[in-house]
Amino acid sequence: MSVKDGKDYLYLIWKSEQTRKQYIIGQLTKNGQYEFQYSEEVQSAIADGFKPLLCFPDLNKVYKDDRLFAIFKSRLPDRKRKNIQEILGKYGLEEYDDYMLLKRSGARLPIDNLEFIDPILSLDNNVTRIFFMAGVRHYLDCDGEECNRSIKVTRGDEVFLREEPENFHDQNAVQFLNTSGKVLGYIPRYYSKEVCKLLKQGKKIVCHIYNVDKNKNCNECIKIIMKIAN
């Protein structure tokens, strides 16, 4: 659980169709009631093509509701679905909890580029996160088209982290390396700042390949499981 000032919260991420860059465009907080507000990156996202959500038109307002906002709830499976217990089990839930389902599933839809992310805080200990490695199409030698030419990556392989402070796009950039020292990709931007901070603190961070699916698009072919220990 990510808690800030006693509140549990999630990032709302938007990915640009043009640049493929991911922006933290908002924050959903749960503290008795739900609150949503846009983040500082929303202006950069707008410059890259993002349009404010129709039900949240004011970039400076903190929106509040006693229930999960309808726009977010509609992204979740209906609790009356016949296979709902199977879906809940997939995310480690025994009963329907819309906020926890939002957190664990990410609530992605094929109609837009929005996704919820459970953030990492520098004070978090014994944290596990599963996510897609960023930028792999530029490093697997497949040119983003020919999967059969890509560097072999297998579920269970350990991968290693290396900071790249000279990175022009992200001063907190952290690379993934295989056992041979070959760069495979990067920590996503929405995690890079905190991961970079944790590395500087000497935290033990262990990463393995969680899944490889070459039938996915090039930006989502490798999933990582990352564990942060005390």
ABEGO torsion letter per residue (X at the ends): XBBBGGBBBBBBBBBBAAAGBBBBABBBBBBGBBBBBBBAAAAAAAAAGBBBBAABABAABBBBBABBBAAAAAABBBAABAAAAAAAAAAGBABBBAAAAAAAAGGBBAABABBBBBBBBAABBGBBBBBBBBGAAAAAGAGGABAAABBBBBBGBBBBBBBBAABAABAABBBBBBAAGBBAEBBBAAAAAAAAAAAAAGBBBBBBBABBBAABBAAAABBBBBBBBX
